[in-house]
């Protein structure tokens, strides 16, 4: 049977996430390798790039061997050859773009957060369901090699009863004054959909709930450590969102953990992202690529510390690195392959728009907790 094209519109194609991760590392290799096997078919992505800057769009298209591109989203959605719409444009523009794609009868796949509020996200979900359209949200981080190893340990029962966890993430983002910033200015503006919690906490939600179980309630605090920054045009602006946050999380199983995230911290830990899980039978800590364990038998008996003398103990001794079972597939490609199988063959999809709503619900609960100064419960995941 000859390969079958499946048309995909990529909105926000000139952004780093779309051009690098979704194009270069996922869809273009999939296309160039002859497509994805779904049952007895080969499905080959046929790409149409959409963006605001024609010059940059033409460059991205040429770099990836894509013939079709346009700066007009309405024109793209009017073409019946493209049945899937993917959005990686600015967060504050996402609900309108997704709603337009749903109205045009396109299956939707989207970067996170899927919307700026639970109400917006739920409206999109219901609209897609009402039209019988397939829908998905990007949940890439759980497919990082280190977190895949941690997931496997949890699935195999390595931890026993989980008693706690600690997630730490972040690095120092320069303000554009002392040195050029490594992140775009919209990340630090409320009207651009910025803020660390709305940006990163959707990731933490699906990681925690996939590996450890449902979140029951949260209490959060945040701050703006760098109140003034310089944007891409060299203009100073006031930061009106948080760039650092700390959250205490209680899981439905009673375990309690912490999330520490910051764009204003200097890294002295195993990796830029680390997640430690502690259980009655053992503990494990994972970074982006590596994972280490310490089981109950290898747990040292710590009895005391000295206030006067450094005991010289290396607490990393006694931990064993988890072997790789790779090679590992790029996390964004994993997501695309799962979504394409869902569209073509109705294969189950964990990260549909319901999961995207849950991601936003978690971020919204943290914001509400800060506003009210109290614990906030999350509804049972549906």
DOLO-699097 format. One record per residue: residue in three letters; x, y, z of N, C-alpha, C in turn. Coordinates in steps of 0.05 Angstrom, whole numbers, padded with zeros to 5 digits, always signed. Each point is the difference from the previous one (the first is absolute). Example, Ala and Ser with C-alpha at 12.3 -4.5 7.8 and 13.67 -1.06 7.14 Angstrom:
2
ALA+00264-00114+00156-00018+00024+00000+00018+00024+00000 SER-00007+00021-00014+00016+00024+00001-00015+00022+00014 
END
This chain:
382
UNK+00017-00024+00000-00017+00024+00000+00018+00025+00000 UNK-00005+00019-00019+00016+00024-00001-00004+00017+00025 UNK+00021+00016+00007-00003+00018+00024-00022+00020-00004 UNK-00012+00008+00022-00022+00020-00001+00008+00025+00014 UNK-00003+00023-00013+00006+00026+00012-00021+00007+00021 UNK+00009+00013+00021-00019+00012+00019+00009+00029+00005 UNK-00018+00019-00007+00007+00028+00000+00000+00011+00028 UNK+00021+00015+00007+00003+00012+00026+00007+00030-00003 UNK-00016+00017+00012+00006+00029+00001+00015+00005+00026 UNK+00023+00013-00002+00015+00007+00024+00000+00030+00004 UNK-00015+00010+00019-00002+00028+00006+00021+00009+00020 UNK+00013+00022-00006+00022+00008+00017+00026-00014-00008 UNK+00002-00005-00026+00022-00017-00010+00028+00012+00004 UNK+00002+00026+00002+00027+00013+00002+00010+00000+00029 UNK-00016-00006+00020+00009-00001+00027+00019-00023+00005 UNK+00016+00003+00021+00021-00021+00005-00012-00027+00005 UNK-00021-00001+00016-00012-00026+00007-00010-00014-00025 UNK-00015+00015-00017-00011-00013-00024+00022-00007-00020 UNK+00018+00019-00006+00019-00004-00021+00021-00021+00007 UNK+00008+00000+00026+00021-00019+00009-00012-00027+00008 UNK-00018+00001+00019-00010-00025+00012-00021-00014-00018 UNK-00020+00014-00008-00022-00013-00015+00007-00005-00029 UNK+00015+00019-00012+00008-00004-00028+00026-00017-00002 UNK+00022+00012+00009+00026-00012-00004+00003-00027+00013 UNK-00011-00003+00025+00005-00024+00015-00023-00020-00001 UNK-00022+00007-00012-00023-00018+00000-00012-00005-00028 UNK-00014+00020-00011-00015-00005-00024+00017-00002-00025 UNK+00022+00015-00002+00017-00001-00023+00014-00028-00002 UNK+00012-00009+00022+00012-00028-00001-00021-00021-00006 UNK-00024+00003+00011-00022-00019-00005-00007+00000-00030 UNK-00001+00024-00012-00006+00002-00028+00023-00012-00017 UNK+00025+00008+00007+00023-00009-00016+00005-00030+00002 UNK-00009-00012+00021+00004-00029+00004-00022-00016-00014 UNK-00018+00014-00013-00021-00014-00015-00027-00003+00015 UNK-00002+00013+00023-00026+00001+00013-00001-00019+00024 UNK-00024+00000+00012-00006-00016+00024-00018-00024-00007 UNK+00008-00023+00009-00016-00024-00004-00024+00000+00019 UNK-00024-00001-00011-00024-00002+00016-00016-00023-00012 UNK-00001-00022+00014-00012-00024-00011+00015-00009-00025 UNK-00014-00002-00022+00014-00008-00025+00004+00024-00019 UNK-00002+00024+00012+00004+00025-00016+00026+00014+00008 UNK+00010+00016-00018+00022+00019+00006-00011+00028-00002 UNK+00001+00015+00022-00011+00027+00001+00023+00020-00002 UNK-00001+00017-00020+00022+00019-00005-00010+00029+00006 UNK+00013+00014+00018-00009+00028+00005+00004+00018-00024 UNK-00021+00015-00006+00002+00020-00021-00004+00027+00014 UNK+00020+00017+00000+00002+00023+00018-00007+00026-00014 UNK-00014+00017+00015-00006+00027-00008+00007+00019+00023 UNK+00019+00017-00004+00010+00018+00022-00015+00026+00000 UNK-00007+00009+00024-00014+00026+00003+00015+00017+00020 UNK+00004+00025-00007+00014+00019+00019-00006+00028-00009 UNK+00010+00019+00016-00006+00029-00006+00021+00013-00017 UNK+00025-00010+00001+00023+00013-00014+00006-00017-00025 UNK-00007+00011-00023+00004-00015-00025+00029-00007-00005 UNK+00019+00018+00006+00028-00005-00004+00010-00023+00016 UNK-00006+00001+00026+00009-00022+00018-00014-00026-00007 UNK-00025+00002-00008-00016-00024-00007+00012-00014-00024 UNK+00008+00016-00020+00013-00011-00024+00026-00014+00007 UNK+00015+00012+00019+00026-00012+00008-00005-00027+00014 UNK-00019-00001+00018-00006-00025+00014-00010-00021-00020 UNK-00017+00008-00018-00010-00019-00020+00022-00012-00017 UNK+00018+00018-00009+00023-00009-00017+00018-00019+00016 UNK+00006+00007+00025+00018-00016+00016-00010-00028+00005 UNK-00027-00004-00001-00011-00026+00006-00013-00013-00024 UNK+00004+00012-00023-00011-00012-00025-00030+00000-00001 UNK-00012+00021+00010-00030+00002-00001-00007+00020-00021 UNK-00017-00008-00018-00007+00017-00023-00023+00019+00007 UNK-00018-00007+00017-00024+00015+00005+00002+00017+00025 UNK-00004+00026-00002-00001+00018+00023-00016+00024-00006 UNK-00011+00013+00021-00017+00024-00004+00000+00016+00026 UNK-00005+00025-00003-00004+00018+00024-00029+00003+00006 UNK-00018-00013-00015-00029+00003+00003-00011-00026+00012 UNK-00007+00001+00025-00011-00024+00013-00027-00009-00013 UNK-00017+00020-00007-00026-00007-00012+00004-00015-00027 UNK+00020+00008-00015+00006-00014-00025+00008-00029+00005 UNK+00017-00003+00020+00009-00027+00007-00023-00018+00009 UNK-00018+00011+00017-00023-00016+00010-00020-00006-00022 UNK+00000+00016-00021-00019-00004-00022+00008-00023-00019 UNK+00025-00009+00003+00010-00021-00018-00008-00027+00010 UNK-00017-00015-00014-00009-00026+00010+00021-00022+00001 UNK+00023+00006-00012+00022-00020+00000+00013-00004+00027 UNK-00007+00019+00019+00014-00001+00026-00021-00004+00022 UNK+00000-00024+00011-00021-00008+00020+00008+00005+00029 UNK+00026+00006+00005+00010+00004+00027+00010+00028+00003 UNK-00007+00013+00022+00011+00026+00007+00016-00002+00025 UNK+00025+00010-00001+00017+00000+00024+00007+00029+00007 UNK-00001+00007+00026+00006+00027+00008+00023+00001+00019 UNK+00020+00017-00008+00023+00005+00017+00005+00030+00001 UNK-00020+00016-00006+00003+00029+00000-00001+00011+00029 UNK-00001+00026+00003+00000+00011+00027-00024-00009+00016 UNK+00004-00004+00026-00020-00012+00017-00026+00016+00000 UNK+00001+00027+00001-00024+00016+00002-00016-00001-00026 UNK+00012-00009-00022-00014-00002-00026-00012-00028-00004 UNK+00007-00019+00017-00007-00028-00005-00030-00006+00000 UNK-00015+00009+00020-00029-00007+00000-00014+00008-00026 UNK+00006+00024-00010-00014+00010-00024+00008-00017-00024 UNK+00026-00006-00002+00010-00016-00023-00012-00028+00001 UNK-00001-00013+00023-00011-00027+00003-00030+00001-00006 UNK-00014+00020+00010-00029+00002-00005-00005+00002-00030 UNK+00016+00016-00014-00003+00003-00029+00004-00026-00014 UNK+00020-00015+00009+00006-00026-00013-00022-00020+00005 UNK-00011+00000+00024-00023-00018+00006-00024+00007-00018 UNK-00006+00026-00003-00022+00008-00017+00004-00009-00028 UNK+00026+00000-00009+00006-00009-00027+00000-00031-00003 UNK-00005-00014+00022-00002-00029-00001+00027-00014+00001 UNK+00020+00012+00012+00027-00012+00001+00004-00014+00027 UNK+00013-00023-00001+00010-00013+00024+00021+00019+00012 UNK+00002+00002+00026+00019+00019+00012+00020-00013+00018 UNK+00024+00009-00002+00022-00008+00017+00014+00026+00008 UNK+00006+00003+00026+00010+00026+00009+00021-00001+00021 UNK+00018+00020-00001+00019+00004+00022-00015+00008+00025 UNK+00014-00002+00023-00011+00009+00025+00008+00028+00006 UNK-00015+00014+00017-00027-00008+00010-00020+00002-00023 UNK-00021-00017+00001-00019+00000-00022-00017+00026+00000 UNK-00001+00014+00023-00014+00025+00003+00009+00014+00025 UNK-00009+00025+00004+00008+00015+00023-00016-00005+00025 UNK-00023-00014-00003-00017-00006+00022-00014-00027-00004 UNK-00010-00011+00022-00015-00025-00002-00026+00004-00016 UNK-00012+00023+00003-00025+00005-00015+00005+00000-00030 UNK+00021+00013-00009+00007+00001-00028+00007-00028-00010 UNK+00016-00015+00015+00009-00026-00008-00024-00019-00002 UNK-00018+00001+00019-00024-00017+00000-00018+00006-00024 UNK-00002+00026-00006-00016+00008-00024+00011-00012-00025 UNK+00027+00000-00003+00012-00012-00023-00004-00030-00001 UNK+00002-00013+00023-00004-00029+00001-00029-00007-00009 UNK-00019+00014+00011-00028-00006-00006-00006+00006-00030 UNK+00012+00020-00011-00004+00007-00028+00011-00023-00018 UNK+00024-00010+00007+00012-00021-00016-00016-00026+00003 UNK-00010-00006+00024-00016-00024+00004-00027+00002-00015 UNK-00011+00024+00000-00026+00004-00014+00002-00005-00030 UNK+00023+00005-00011+00004-00004-00029+00012-00027-00007 UNK+00005-00016+00021+00012-00027-00004+00029+00001-00010 UNK+00014+00021+00009+00028+00003-00009+00020-00012+00020 UNK+00022-00010-00010+00021-00010+00017+00015+00025+00012 UNK+00011-00004+00024+00013+00023+00013+00022-00011+00018 UNK+00022+00016+00002+00023-00009+00016+00016+00024+00010 UNK+00014-00004+00022+00018+00020+00012+00028-00011+00002 UNK+00020+00016-00005+00028-00008+00001+00007-00006+00030 UNK+00010-00024+00005+00010-00007+00026+00027-00014-00004 UNK+00020+00016-00007+00026-00011-00008+00018-00008+00022 UNK+00000+00014+00023+00021-00004+00020+00000-00027+00012 UNK-00023-00013+00002-00001-00026+00012+00015-00021-00017 UNK+00005+00007-00025+00015-00019-00018+00030+00005+00000 UNK+00010+00019+00016+00029+00003+00003+00012-00026+00011 UNK+00024-00008-00008+00011-00025+00008+00000-00004+00031 UNK+00009+00021+00014+00001-00003+00030-00027-00005+00012 UNK-00021+00014-00010-00026-00003+00011-00014-00026-00010 UNK+00008-00010-00023-00010-00026-00009+00011-00022+00019 UNK+00025+00003+00008+00011-00019+00019-00015+00001+00027 UNK-00006+00024+00009-00014+00004+00025-00028-00012-00002 UNK-00013+00005-00023-00027-00011-00004+00000-00030+00000 UNK+00021-00012-00012+00002-00029+00000+00003-00011+00028 UNK+00016+00013+00017+00003-00008+00027-00026+00000+00015 UNK-00015+00022-00004-00026+00002+00014-00019-00022-00010 UNK-00001-00005-00026-00018-00020-00011+00007-00028+00010 UNK+00026-00004+00005+00009-00027+00010-00002-00003+00030 UNK-00009+00021+00014-00004-00002+00029+00026+00003+00016 UNK+00020+00012-00012+00026+00003+00014-00002+00015+00026 UNK-00017+00021+00001-00001+00018+00023-00015-00012+00024 UNK-00017-00020-00004-00018-00008+00021-00021+00022+00003 UNK-00006+00006+00025-00019+00022+00005+00015+00026-00002 UNK-00009+00018-00018+00013+00026-00004-00006+00018+00023 UNK+00021+00012+00012-00004+00017+00023+00006+00030-00006 UNK+00014+00006-00022+00005+00028-00006+00016+00003-00026 UNK+00002+00025-00009+00015+00005-00024+00010+00029+00001 UNK+00019+00006-00017+00012+00027-00001+00007+00006-00029 UNK-00013+00020-00012+00006+00008-00028+00013+00027+00001 UNK+00024+00002-00012+00014+00026-00002+00008+00006-00029 UNK-00004+00025-00007+00004+00008-00028+00008+00029-00001 UNK+00017+00006-00020+00005+00028-00006+00029+00007-00003 UNK+00005+00025-00008+00027+00010-00003-00002+00031+00001 UNK+00023+00013-00003+00000+00029+00000-00005+00011-00028 UNK-00022+00015-00003-00006+00013-00025+00008+00030+00002 UNK+00019+00008-00016+00010+00028+00001-00022+00019-00008 UNK+00002+00025+00011-00021+00019-00003+00002+00017-00025 UNK+00021-00004-00016+00003+00016-00024+00016+00025+00005 UNK+00005+00006+00026+00015+00024+00007+00029-00007+00005 UNK+00004-00019+00018+00028-00009+00006+00010-00019-00022 UNK-00018-00014-00013+00007-00018-00022-00025-00006-00016 UNK+00002-00008-00025-00024-00006-00016-00017-00022+00013 UNK-00026+00002-00001-00018-00020+00012-00001-00024-00018 UNK-00004-00024+00012-00002-00025-00015-00029-00007-00006 UNK-00019+00016+00010-00028-00006-00004-00014+00024-00012 UNK-00021-00004-00016-00014+00022-00012-00015+00017+00021 UNK-00004+00025-00006-00012+00018+00019-00029-00006+00007 UNK-00015-00013-00019-00028-00007+00007-00002-00018+00024 UNK+00021-00015+00005-00001-00018+00024-00003+00016+00026 UNK+00006+00026-00001-00001+00016+00024-00021+00022-00001 UNK-00020-00004-00018-00022+00019-00002-00026-00015+00002 UNK-00018+00010+00017-00026-00012+00004-00016+00000-00026 UNK+00000+00022-00015-00016+00002-00024+00011-00017-00023 UNK+00023-00012+00004+00011-00018-00020-00003-00029+00008 UNK-00014-00005+00022-00004-00027+00010+00024-00010+00015 UNK+00016+00018+00011+00024-00008+00014-00004-00008+00029 UNK+00021-00004+00014-00001-00009+00028+00011-00028+00002 UNK+00016-00006+00020+00013-00026+00003-00021-00022+00005 UNK-00021+00006+00015-00019-00020+00008-00016-00009-00025 UNK-00011+00018-00015-00015-00007-00024+00018-00013-00021 UNK+00025+00007+00000+00019-00011-00020+00009-00028+00007 UNK+00009-00004+00025+00013-00025+00007-00017-00019+00017 UNK-00019+00009+00015-00015-00018+00018-00017-00020-00015 UNK-00010+00007-00025-00014-00022-00015+00018-00024-00003 UNK+00026+00004-00005+00019-00023-00002+00001-00015+00027 UNK+00002+00014+00022+00002-00013+00025-00025-00016+00007 UNK-00023+00009-00009-00025-00014+00006+00001-00028-00013 UNK+00005-00001-00026-00002-00027-00013+00023-00018+00008 UNK+00023+00011+00007+00022-00016+00010-00007-00013+00026 UNK-00010+00017+00019-00007-00010+00027-00022-00020-00001 UNK-00021+00006-00015-00023-00018+00000+00005-00025-00016 UNK+00017+00001-00020+00006-00025-00015+00017-00018+00017 UNK+00020+00010+00014+00019-00017+00015-00010-00006+00028 UNK-00013+00019+00013-00006-00003+00029-00029-00002+00007 UNK-00018+00009-00017-00029-00001+00005-00012+00027+00002 UNK-00027+00001+00003-00015+00025-00001+00008+00020+00022 UNK-00001+00025-00007+00005+00022+00019-00026+00006+00014 UNK+00000+00002+00027-00024+00006+00015-00003+00030+00006 UNK+00022+00013+00009-00002+00028+00007+00028+00012+00000 UNK+00001+00027-00002+00025+00014-00002-00001+00026+00017 UNK+00024+00009+00008+00003+00027+00011+00025+00012-00012 UNK-00001+00024-00010+00022+00012-00015+00007+00028+00010 UNK+00025+00007-00005+00009+00028+00003+00018+00006-00024 UNK+00002+00026-00007+00017+00007-00022+00011+00028+00004 UNK+00020+00007-00017+00011+00027+00001+00009+00008-00027 UNK+00005+00026-00004+00013+00010-00024+00028+00009+00009 UNK+00019-00017-00005+00028+00005+00010+00013+00022-00017 UNK-00006+00002-00026+00011+00020-00017-00022+00017-00011 UNK-00005+00023+00013-00024+00016-00006+00002+00017-00026 UNK+00024+00004-00011+00003+00015-00024+00019-00014-00019 UNK-00008-00001-00026+00015-00013-00020+00002+00017-00025 UNK+00016-00009-00019+00003+00013-00026-00010-00019-00022 UNK-00018+00010-00018-00011-00018-00020+00018-00001-00025 UNK-00011-00013-00021+00016-00005-00024+00007+00025-00015 UNK-00015+00022+00005+00006+00025-00014+00017+00019+00017 UNK+00009-00010+00023+00017+00016+00018-00015+00018+00018 UNK-00026-00003+00002-00017+00017+00017-00003-00013+00028 UNK+00002+00016+00021-00005-00011+00027-00030-00003+00004 UNK-00007-00020+00015-00028-00005+00007-00002-00012+00028 UNK-00024+00004+00012-00005-00011+00027-00011-00028-00002 UNK+00011-00018+00015-00009-00028+00001-00025-00001+00018 UNK-00022-00009-00011-00025-00001+00016-00010-00028+00005 UNK+00018-00020-00002-00007-00028+00006+00023-00011+00017 UNK-00005-00023+00012+00020-00013+00017+00022-00013-00017 UNK+00024+00000+00011+00022-00015-00013+00012-00021+00019 UNK-00012-00003+00024+00008-00021+00019-00024-00009+00015 UNK-00002-00026+00006-00023-00010+00015+00007-00024+00015 UNK-00013-00004+00023+00003-00024+00016-00028-00011+00007 UNK-00003-00026-00003-00027-00012+00004+00003-00025+00017 UNK-00018-00003+00019-00003-00024+00016-00023-00015-00011 UNK+00004-00025-00006-00020-00017-00014-00007-00024+00017 UNK-00026-00004+00004-00009-00025+00013-00014-00017-00021 UNK+00009-00025-00002-00011-00019-00019-00025-00013+00012 UNK-00016-00012-00017-00024-00014+00009+00008-00024+00018 UNK+00024-00011-00004+00008-00023+00017+00012+00009+00027 UNK+00000+00027+00005+00010+00010+00026+00028+00009+00000 UNK+00016-00007-00020+00028+00009-00002+00001+00030-00005 UNK+00021+00012+00011+00003+00029-00003+00027+00006-00013 UNK+00000+00019-00019+00025+00007-00014+00002+00030-00004 UNK+00023+00008-00011+00005+00028-00005+00008+00005-00029 UNK-00007+00023-00010+00009+00009-00026+00014+00027+00004 UNK+00025+00002-00008+00015+00025+00001+00008+00006-00029 UNK-00010+00023-00010+00006+00008-00028+00008+00029+00000 UNK+00021+00006-00016+00009+00028+00000+00017+00006-00024 UNK-00005+00024-00011+00017+00011-00021+00021+00019+00013 UNK+00003-00002+00026+00019+00018+00015+00015-00017+00020 UNK+00011-00022-00009+00017-00017+00017+00024-00010-00016 UNK+00022-00004+00014+00024-00011-00012+00002-00029+00006 UNK+00007-00016-00020-00003-00029+00001+00024-00013+00015 UNK-00007-00014+00021+00019-00018+00013-00015-00025+00009 UNK-00008-00016-00019-00013-00025+00004+00006-00018-00023 UNK-00010-00024-00001+00008-00019-00021-00008+00009-00028 UNK-00022+00015-00003-00009+00007-00026-00018+00025+00002 UNK-00008+00011-00024-00017+00023+00000-00028-00007+00011 UNK-00008-00024-00004-00025-00011+00012+00007-00025+00015 UNK-00008-00002+00025+00003-00025+00015-00026-00006+00014 UNK-00006-00026+00002-00024-00009+00014+00009-00024+00018 UNK-00001+00003+00026+00006-00021+00019-00026-00011+00011 UNK-00002-00026+00000-00024-00014+00011+00010-00018+00023 UNK-00013+00001+00023+00007-00016+00023-00023-00019+00007 UNK+00008-00025+00004-00020-00020+00007+00010-00019+00022 UNK-00017-00016+00010+00007-00018+00022+00021-00021-00008 UNK+00001-00007-00026+00019-00020-00009+00025+00012-00013 UNK-00001+00026-00007+00023+00012-00012-00006+00028-00010 UNK+00021+00013-00009-00003+00027-00011+00014+00001-00027 UNK-00008+00020-00016+00014+00004-00026-00001+00030-00006 UNK+00020+00009-00015+00001+00028-00008+00008+00000-00030 UNK-00016+00014-00016+00004+00001-00028+00006+00029-00009 UNK+00017+00002-00020+00004+00025-00014-00012-00003-00028 UNK+00010+00017-00018-00011-00001-00027+00007-00027-00014 UNK+00024-00010+00005+00009-00024-00014+00007-00024+00018 UNK+00009+00006+00025+00010-00021+00017-00018-00003+00024 UNK+00003-00024+00013-00017-00006+00023+00016-00018+00019 UNK-00002+00005+00026+00014-00015+00020-00019-00011+00021 UNK+00006-00023+00011-00018-00012+00021+00016-00008+00024 UNK-00014-00001+00023+00011-00011+00025-00022-00016+00013 UNK+00004-00026+00001-00021-00017+00012+00003-00001+00031 UNK-00019-00013+00012+00000-00001+00030+00025-00013+00011 UNK+00009-00021-00013+00024-00014+00010+00025+00017-00002 UNK+00002+00018-00019+00023+00017-00003-00002+00027+00014 UNK-00022+00004+00014-00004+00026+00013+00018+00002+00025 UNK+00018+00019+00001+00018+00002+00023-00016+00008+00026 UNK+00011-00008+00022-00012+00007+00026+00012+00027+00009 UNK-00015+00022-00004+00009+00026+00008-00011+00005+00028 UNK+00018+00004+00019-00008+00002+00028+00004+00028+00011 UNK+00019+00015-00011+00005+00026+00012+00017+00017-00020 UNK+00004+00025+00007+00019+00017-00014+00016+00015+00022 UNK+00023+00011-00008+00017+00014+00019-00002+00030-00006 UNK-00005+00016+00021+00000+00029-00004+00028+00012-00001 UNK+00020-00016+00007+00027+00010+00002+00019-00010-00022 UNK-00006-00025-00010+00019-00013-00018-00016-00010-00025 UNK+00011+00006-00023-00011-00011-00025+00007-00030+00000 UNK-00021-00017+00000+00005-00029+00001+00011-00011-00026 UNK-00001+00016-00021+00012-00008-00026-00015-00023-00013 UNK-00025-00002+00004-00016-00022-00012-00010+00008-00028 UNK+00004-00017-00019-00010+00004-00027-00027-00015-00002 UNK-00022+00015+00002-00026-00012+00001-00009-00010-00028 UNK+00016+00004-00020-00007-00011-00027+00010-00028-00003 UNK+00018-00009+00018+00009-00028-00001-00024-00017+00009 UNK-00003-00023-00013-00023-00017+00007-00023+00003-00019 UNK+00002+00018-00019-00020+00003-00020+00009-00014-00026 UNK-00018-00013-00014+00007-00014-00024-00014+00012-00024 UNK+00014+00004-00022-00012+00011-00024-00017-00020-00015 UNK-00024+00008-00008-00017-00017-00015+00010-00003-00029 UNK+00002-00024-00010+00010-00004-00027-00019+00010-00020 UNK+00010+00010-00022-00017+00009-00022-00010-00024-00016 UNK-00024+00002-00010-00012-00021-00017-00004+00011-00028 UNK+00013+00022-00006-00002+00015-00025+00006-00017-00025 UNK+00002+00013-00023+00000+00029-00003-00027+00012+00005 UNK-00001+00025+00010-00024+00014+00006-00009+00017-00023 UNK-00026+00001-00004-00012+00017-00021-00004+00028+00010 UNK+00004+00020-00017-00005+00028+00008-00027+00002+00012 UNK-00003+00013+00024-00026+00001+00013-00022+00013-00017 UNK+00007+00020-00016-00020+00012-00017-00010-00018-00022 UNK+00019-00016-00010-00008-00020-00020-00018-00021+00012 UNK+00006-00009+00024-00018-00019+00014-00029+00010+00001 UNK-00002+00026+00007-00027+00012+00001-00014+00001-00027 UNK+00015+00007-00021-00012+00001-00026-00008-00027-00010 UNK+00017-00020+00004-00008-00027-00009-00025-00010+00014 UNK-00002+00006+00026-00024-00008+00015-00024+00014-00010 UNK+00002+00026-00006-00023+00015-00009-00008-00008-00028 UNK+00019-00005-00018-00007-00009-00027-00014-00027+00001 UNK+00009-00018+00017-00013-00026+00002-00029+00003+00011 UNK-00003+00020+00018-00027+00006+00011-00018+00010-00022 UNK+00010+00018-00017-00016+00011-00022-00007-00021-00021 UNK+00020-00016-00008-00003-00018-00023-00015-00026+00008 UNK+00008-00010+00024-00011-00027+00008-00015+00000+00026 UNK-00006+00024+00011-00014+00002+00025+00014-00014+00023 UNK+00027+00000-00001+00015-00012+00021-00003+00017+00026 UNK+00001-00013+00023-00003+00016+00025+00021+00022+00002 UNK-00007+00022+00012+00018+00023+00003-00003+00010+00029 UNK+00022-00002+00015+00000+00009+00028-00002+00031+00001 UNK+00015+00013-00018+00002+00029+00002-00020+00015-00019 UNK-00026-00005+00004-00019+00014-00016-00006+00027+00013 UNK-00020+00014-00010-00005+00027+00010-00011-00001+00029 UNK-00011-00022+00008-00008-00003+00028+00025+00003+00018 UNK+00022-00012-00008+00025+00003+00015+00009+00028-00001 UNK-00003+00014-00023+00007+00028-00002-00016+00017+00019 UNK-00026-00006+00004-00016+00015+00019+00010-00005+00028 UNK+00008-00024+00006+00010-00007+00027+00026+00016+00005 UNK+00017+00003-00020+00025+00015+00002-00006+00029+00009 UNK-00020+00012-00014-00007+00028+00007-00013+00001+00027 UNK-00015-00020+00007-00013-00001+00026+00020+00001+00023 UNK+00023-00014-00004+00021-00001+00020+00012+00028+00003 UNK+00007+00013-00023+00011+00027+00001-00019+00019+00013 UNK-00026-00002-00007-00020+00018+00010-00003-00004+00031 UNK+00001-00025+00009-00002-00005+00029+00023+00013+00015 UNK+00024-00001-00012+00023+00012+00013-00003+00030+00002 UNK-00010+00013-00022-00005+00029+00001-00021+00007+00021 UNK-00021-00016+00001-00021+00005+00020+00010-00003+00028 UNK+00018-00020+00004+00011-00004+00027+00016+00024+00009 UNK+00015+00012-00019+00016+00023+00007-00018+00024+00007 UNK-00021+00003-00016-00019+00022+00004-00014-00002+00027 UNK-00008-00025+00007-00016-00004+00024+00016-00007+00025 UNK+00026-00007-00005+00017-00007+00023-00008-00026+00013 UNK-00009-00020-00015-00010-00024+00012+00004-00024-00019 UNK-00005-00024+00011-00001-00024-00017-00023+00001-00019 UNK+00004-00010-00025-00021-00002-00020-00002-00028-00010 UNK-00024-00011+00001-00004-00027-00010-00003-00001-00030 UNK+00010-00022-00012-00005-00005-00028-00022-00020-00003 UNK-00018+00004-00018-00021-00020-00005+00012-00026-00009 UNK-00014-00021+00004+00009-00026-00010+00004+00001-00030 UNK+00023-00010-00011+00004+00000-00029-00022-00017-00014 UNK-00010+00010-00022-00021-00014-00015+00012-00013-00024 
END
